[in-house]
């Protein structure tokens, strides 16, 4: 069966379904324990992953009377050293996000202490283990997973017999936490964590992972051999452990990525395209050169049988892929378009190429920057602008003293600011205006103007901290107002889930909620991805070619975001500047397309297109002469000889070549 390589049960659900499913399971455990007159003992986790579960539990308490008065909790871990009232403390996280909203007695809450003298830590850890035993053991343990495969803070090398202890943090873990601490240098080097044995003692375990950035370690944890270097693999031996994954986190599992390798599949057009691309890459052959032997030797005999031989199948997929390529002449013209940009640079980073082309095509474009992005501005940028203000005031004789007073107050704050401390409102506002000015300068690179920039400044982001509030009615209301005013025919949104602190996911949630209330016709949704990765060619509905000059112009627009240049405050796991990532990503997509045997371009952007939640049909080349099944044929006037081994000119002919400049057509 397709799951045969998986060594632990896996549930693949949408992000919100994971939260509702696990919240319901926890509620069931609590209600059962309450009915039996005993305590329900829960092991809890922190981070962005379980927030949705905690919000559901709070709702159940308020609306359904879920009673936490006999619940006992044990948290997995805490940084060391760490004061409990610090904004980075897991103590504070748990009280703000769960405990203070439910009726759990304070004495029933157990969290490792990061504020003890070092010589008391070992005794504290032993006492923590004893408290778990005294409570009768943990009924249900909630886990996340780090990029190193750690559960809790059980870093590579953690033994299966390990118990609660103080241990050093892995470099990767500290880099992952850098966003929360406003820099890796501010991240503690140690943490107190439950051990692997402590976790495995729980009667039931649920591990949650969401987002593309977790996909590789999830595959290792689910399909790999148990390994001390990946603590999550130890869960394979537990009698009741389940991994709950969203589709993005599950993307590298064999049954998702290459299901034909592990069993029979039900072939769809999307799966056929994915399989043929995979085969092309596995064999090192272009699509039109794949033969019957290649398909049979790579577990694709059933796909080959649908077409009779490799030629018709190759042609069908080749034509489907080439129809995705759209230069400027095949992109929308004279349409009303809203581009939603989570941060004030995601527009040019992720879709600067198509934004330039859409502007040239005389579309009515509004770029809506959803958040201020102010937490991603270094303090030294503020100091630079303070110096400018002083000089400006002297040059133009603005001598009422207000500039000097204000700049002095701000500098006093910055001089005494602690790492990670929330900025005062004046500093937050300056950082916001820095990002706004950069955003306007960015789109002006393409000939657009300041009137086309709209700064929504959604309330959920305005915490001054990395951790944000939940998307609320006001966020949706502001987004909906923009949609009602502009009545877009096309909407561009960030569809990636890999940004370090979840803002893209939350901004997408706000747009989707607003569209549910929108009174106008459902617009076409174009999903782009952020600075971390691009849509795979197999998933993309539209591939937009860029010439060398167009990519250079896009990079110039990214340069306008000076506060994010040289070293971004939140770089994720990639130290390269955003323009460097973009250059590699866009030229890399073009290289993949070239290797598949399609026309060669200098660079490419990729988009997924939906209308009303459904894929938009992309016109493909006719294959009626190729022997494809009737359900897969398309009625267009394009030549059908492609599938017989020829390599066509790109759709659009010389107009397309002249338009994108950097295209080379071979053969």
N, C-alpha and C positions, 0 to 999 in steps of 0.2 A: 504494500500500500504506500501512498505518497508520503506518509509520515514515518516510514521505516527507518530513516536515519536519525530520527529524533529520539533522544534518550530520556526525555522528560515530557510530560503532557504540556501542550501548547494550545492556547486559545488566541485566535487572531480576531480582534474586535476594533471598531472605531474608537477613537480617543474617549468620547463621552460615554460609550457603552462600557468601557473598562471601569470607569468611575462608578457608574450606576450598578454594574454587576457586583463589584467588590463591596460597595457600600451596603448593598442588599444582603450579601453574605455575612458581613460583620454584624449587621442588624439582626440577622437570624441567630447568630451565635449569642448575642447579648440577650435576646428575648428567650432563647432556650435556657440559658443559664439563670435568668431571672425567674423563670417558671419552675426551675428545679431548686431554687433557693441557694444558689452558689454564685460565686464571682465569675465573670467572664474576664479572662486574662488576655490582653492584646499586646503584641509586639508591634511598635509603630516606627515609621521611617519619616525622614524629612526630605527637603528638596522640592523641586517643582512638580515631580511626578505624582505624589499622592494628594496634592492640593484639592483636586476635583473630588476625591473620595471624602476628604474631611468636610468639604462644603455640602456634600450630599448628606453626611451624617448630621451636620448641624441642622439642615432642613428637616430631616426626619425627627430630630429631637423637638424642633419648634412646631412642626405641623402634624406629626404623627405620635408625639408623646414618647419617643424612644428614650428609655430611662437608663442613664449612665451612672446612677448612684451606687451600683454594685459592680462597676467595671474597674479593673486594675490594669494599668498600662506600664510597659517598659519600653523605653526608646532605645534604638540601636546604638547611638553614638553621640559624641560631642567633640568639638575641637579642643585642643589643649595647647597653651592656656587659653581660657575663654571665660569672661565674666558673664553671669547669667542674664544681665540686663543689656549686653551688647547687641547691636542690631544684627550681628553675625551669629549670635548664639542660637543653638537649637532649642534651648530652654524657651527663649523668647518666641522663636518660630512656633513651637507647639502651643504655647498659651495664646498667641495672637491668632493662629489659624484653626484651633480646635478647642482647647480646654476651657478658655474663658467664655465660650459660647454654649457649653453644655453643663449638665449638673453633676459632673464628676467631682468627688471629694479630693481636695488637694493632697491629702495623705495617701491617696491611691495612685498618684502619679509618680513614676520613677524615671529619672533621667540621669545619665552619667554626668558627673560634675567636672567641669573644666577649670574650676577656680580654686582647687585644693593645692596646698604645697606639694611638691613632688614626692616628698617622703611619706605622704599620706595616700598617694594614689593607689598603690598596690592593695592596701587594706580596703580602700573604697571599692575596688574592682571585686575583691573577694566577697565583700558585703553585698554587692549588686547581684552576684551569682546566688548568694544565699537567699536574698529576697525573692528571686525568681522561684527557687525551690520551695520557699515558704508559701508562696502564692499557689502552689500546685502545678507549676509549669505553665508555659504559654500555650493558649488554645489556638491562636491564629497569629502568624507572623507576616507582616507586610514588609516587602523588600523593594529597593530599587537596584540598579546595577550601574557601576562606573565603567568608563572606557577600558580600564585595566581588567574588567571582569570582577571587580571587588563587590562584595555584599557587606553591608555595614561599611566599615573601613578596613576590612580584611584584605590587605594588599597582596600582590604576588609574593608567594613564599609562605603564606599563612597555612598552618597545618590543620588537618581535619579535627584534631583534638584540642584546638585553641579555645580559650575561654576569654571572658572580659579582661581587657588589658590596655595598657598604653603602648602605642606603636608609632613609628615614623610614617609619614605619608609619602606615597610615590610621587615622583615629579609630574606625571601625567595627571594625577588626581589634583595636585596643587594648581596646575595650569587650568584645569577645568573649573576650579573654584575661584580663579583670579577675577572673574567678572564680579562676583559677589563682594570681593574685598577691594575692588578698585586697584587691582594690580597684584601680580603674583608675589611680589616681595612682601605683601601684607598678609599673605595666607599663612596660618600657623603650620609649623613643620610636623606636628604630632596630633594625635587624636586618641580618645578613649573609645573603644568599640566592643560590643559583644563579639565573642569569638565564633568560629565556624561551628564548633560543637554546641555552643549555646543556641545558635540559630537552628541547627538540625534537631535539637531537642523539642522544638515546637511541634504540636500535633498536626498543624496544617500550615502550609506556607504558600504565599502568593507573591511572585516577583513580577513587577510591572516595568515595561520599557516602552518608550515612545520616541519616534523621530528617527530619521535616516542615520544619524550619527551613532546610534546604538546597534545598527544592523550587523556589523561585522562581529562585535563581541558576543551578540546574541547567538549567532551561528556557532561560534566557538563554544559557548556555554551549553547549547542545546545538542549539538551534533558531535562535539569533540570528546576525546577521552578525559576522564577526571584528571585534573592537573593542579598542583599547588600554585602555579602561576596564574590560574584563573579560578578564583574561589567559587564562583557561581557554578562551576562544573560539579562541585560536591553535592549540589541539590539533586543530581541525577539519582543518588542513592536514597533519597527521602521517599517514604511510602505515600505521601500526600502533598507533593509540591507541584505547582502549576505556574507556567509562565503566561502572563497576559500581555500581549503585544498588539500595538496598532500596526496597520499594514506597512508603514514605513520601517518600523523596527524589525518586522518579519521579512523584509525584502531579500535578505541574503540566504534565508533558509532554502534548502534544496527543493522542497516541495513548492516553493513560491518562485524561486529564480529559474530553476530548470526541472520542472516536475516530470518531464519525459524521461529523465534519468532514473527515476525511482518507481515508475509505474505507468499505467494507462492514464491518458488525459483526454478530456473533452476539448477538441480543437476549436478555437475561435479565431477570428481574423487577427486580433491583437496577439494571441499566443503564437500563431503561425509566424508573424513578423518577428516576434521576440526569439523564437527558436531558430529561424534562418539567420538572423543577425548573430546569435550565439555560435551557430555552426560556422559561419564565415570567420568569426574571430578565433574559434577553436582550431580551425584548419589553416588559417592564414591565407585563405583564398577569397577573392571577391565573389559576390553573390552569384553572378552569372557563370562562374567557373565551377561551382559546386556540382558534383555528380552523384549518381545513385549510390556509389560505394560510400561516399562521405556521409550520406544520411543513414545508411544501414549501420555503419561502424560507430555512430554516435547516438544510438537509441532513438532514431527518428524514422524508423520504418513505417510506423502507422501514419505519420504525416506524408511520407512519400507515396503511400498507397492511395491517399486521397486524390492525388494528381496523376498517378500512373508512372511518372518519371520526373527527374530533377528539372528538366527544361521548363515545363509549364509552371512549376512551383517557383523556381527562381524568377521567372518573368513576372509572376503575380506579385511577389514580394518586392522585387526591384521597382516595379511601376508604382506600387503603393508608397514606397519610400520617396521616390523622386517627385511624386505629387505633393509631398509635404513641403517642398522647397518653394518659398515665395519671396521673390525680390520685390522691389518697391512697386512695380506696376501691378503686382498681384496682392498687394496689401490694401486695407480699407482706405477709401477716399471720401472726403467730405462727410464724415460721420461725427457724431457727438461722442466723445471719449472721456472717461474718467480713469486716471491712473492713480491707484492707491499705493502710497509708498510708506511702509511702516516707520522707517527712520528717514531723515532728510537727505539720504544719499542712496537709498535702495533703488530709486528710479533709474539713476544713471549707471549704477553698478550692474544692475540686473537686466535692464532693458534699454540702455542708452542707444543701442543701434537701431532698434525698431522705433524708439521715440523720435529719433531724428528723421527716419523715413516717414513716419506718420505725420510729422509736422510738414515735411515737404509735400505730402499728399493733401494738404489743405484741410486736415481734420480739425475740428473744434475741440481742443484738448485742455483739460484741467488736470493738473497734478496735485493730488490731495495728500499732503504729508500728515500722517495720522498721529504721530507723536513728536514732541519737541526734540527728542534725542539729546536733551541737555546733560544727562548723566554721563554721556560719552565724550565730554569735553574736559581736557586736562586743566588743572588750575593755572598752569603757566600761561595758557591761552588767555585766561581772564586777566592776568597781570599785564599781559602785552596790551590788551585793549584799555586797561586802566591808565597805562602810561600814555597811550594815544589820546585818551580823553583829557588828561592834564595838559598835554601839549596843544591840543585843539582849543581848549579853553583859554590858554595864554595867547595863542596866535590871534584869536578872534575876540579877545577882550571880554570873555564871559566871566566877569569877575564878581559875581554875587556870592561866591564862596560855596555854593551848593555842590559843585563838581568836586572841589577839594574835600569837603566834608564826606560826601558819599564814597569817593575812592578811598579815603582814609579808613572809613568804617569797614569797607570790604577787605582792604589789605590787612587790617587787624584780625578779621575773622580768618583769612587764609593763613596768616602767620601762626595762628593758634589751632588750626584745624587738625583733628586726629584722622588717621587713615580710615576711610570708609564713612566718616561723619557726614550726615546729611547737610547739604549746603543751605545757607540762609536764603530766603526768597530773592534777595537782590542778586546773589550769585547765580541762582537757578535761572533768573530772567536774562542775565547777560549771556549765559551759556545757550539759552534758547535762541536769543537773537543772533548769536554767532552762527548757529546751525541754519537759521532761516536765511541769512544773507548768503551763506555758501550754497544753499539749495537754489536760490534764485540765480546766482552766478552760474551754477551748473547747467540749468536748462537754457540760459541765455547763450551758452556755447552752441546750441543748435538753432539759434535765431528766435527762440521763444522769448516771452516777456514776463515781467513781474506779475501782470494781471492773471497769468495762467497758473500761478502758484497759489495754493490754498492751504493754510496751516490750521488743521483741525484741533491740534493740541488736546487729544482725547483725555478725559479725566483719569482713566484707569492708570495712566503712566505717571501721573503727577504725585508720586510718593517721595521723590527725591532719592529713592533707593533702587537697587537692582530688582528686588522683588516687588511686583506690581499688585494692585488691587485686581479683583475679578472684573471682567467686562460687565458693566452695569447699564441700566436703561438710558442714562445720559449719553454714554458712548454711542449707543445705537441711535439715539435721537439725533445726535450731531451728524452721524454718517448718513442717516436717512434724509435729513434736510438737504444735504448736498446732492443726493441722488434725485430728490424731487425737484430741486432747482435746475439741475443740468439735464435731466432726462436722458442719460447716456444710452447709446446703442451698443457700445462696447465698454467693458470694465476690465482693467488690468489689476490683478491682485497678487500678492506674494503667496505662493502656494508651497513654500518649503517649510520644513519643520525642524531645521537644524540650527537655527540661531541660538547662541549660547544661553540667552536668558528668556526665551519664549515669547518675545514681543511680537514676532511675525505670526505665530499661531493665534495670539490673542487679537491682533488686528484683523486677521482673516475671520475670526469668530464675529467680530463687530460688523464686518461687511456682510457676512452671510445672514446675520440676524436682521440687519437693515433691509436686505433684499427680500426677506420673507414678508416684510410690512410694506414694501414698495408698491405704489399704486400703478406705476407705468408698466409697459411691456417688458418681459424678462430680457435683460440685455445679455449679449454674448460675453462669457467670462473667459479671459485669457490669463492663465496662471503662469507666472514666472518664478524662478528660484533666486535665492539671495546670493550672498558672497561666498557660500561654502561649497556649492556644487550645482551642476546643471542637470536638466532632465535628460535621461538616456534617450538616444535616438529612437529606440523601440517604443518609448512611451510618448514622445513628443508628437503633437498633431501638426505643428508648423515649425519649420526650420528657416530662419531668416539669415541669408548670406550677407556677410560684410566684407567690403574690400579693405585693403590695408589702410587706406586713407580714412575710411569710416570707423575702423577700430581705433585708429589714432585719435580721431575726434572724440570718440566715446571716452577714451582714457584721459583726454584733456578735460572733459567734463568732470571726471572723477577727481582730477587734480584740484578742481575748484573747492573741494571740501578739505581745506587746509588743516582743520582741526583733527581730521581723521588720517592725515597723511604721515608718512615716515613711521609712525607707530600708533596704531589705533588702540584706544583704551580697552576694547573687548575683541581681541583678535581671534578668539577660539583657539584651536590647536594649530593654527597656521600663522607663522610669523611674517609671512610675506604681506606687503602692502596690498590694499584692495585692487589697485590697478594691475598688479602682477598676477593676482589670482584670476582676474577677469581675462587678461591676455592669454593665460594658459588654458583657461576653461573654454573660451570661444575658439581659439585656434585648435584646441584638442578635439572639440566637437567636429570641426571641419576635417581634421585628420581621420576621425572615425568614419565619417561619411565617405571620404576618399578611399579608405581601405575597403569599404564595402563595394567599391566599383562605381559609385555615383560620381557626378562631376566634381571636380576639385575646386574648392573655394579657399580664400585666405582665412576666414573666420566665420563662425555661425552662432546665433542665439537660438534657443529652443523654447517652445511654449506648448502648454496643454490647453485645449479649448473646450469649453462646455457651455451648454445653454440649458437652463432649468435643471442643472445637475447631471445632464446627459451629454455624452460626447457629440461633437458636431461632425457630421459626415464630411470627410475631405474627398473631393473628387479624385478618382484614380484613373490610370490609363486603362483602356479597354484590353481585355485578355480573352475575348471570345474565341480567338483563333488558337489559343494556347492550350485548350483542353481542360481549363479550370472548371470546377463544379459550378453549375448555373447560379447558385446562391452567391457566389463570390464575384460574378462578372459585373462590369460597369459599362454603361452605354455612353461612351464619349467618342469623339472622332479622331482620337490620337492613334498613331500606328500601333499595330499589335505585334510587329516583328521583334520587339525588344526581347521577349522571352526565348527567342531562338538563338541567343548568343550575341546579338549585336549590342552595341553600346550607343544609346541615342544622344543627340544634342540635348542640352538642357531645355526644359519647357520654357518657351518664351523666345527661343532663338537669339538672334543678334541683339535684340532689344534688351534682353536680360543680361547678356554679356556686357554690353556697353554700360548698363545701369549699375552693375555691382563692381565693375572694374577689375577686381582681383580674381575673377573666375578664370580657370583654365579648363578647357574641355579636351579630353584625350581620346584617341582611338577613332 
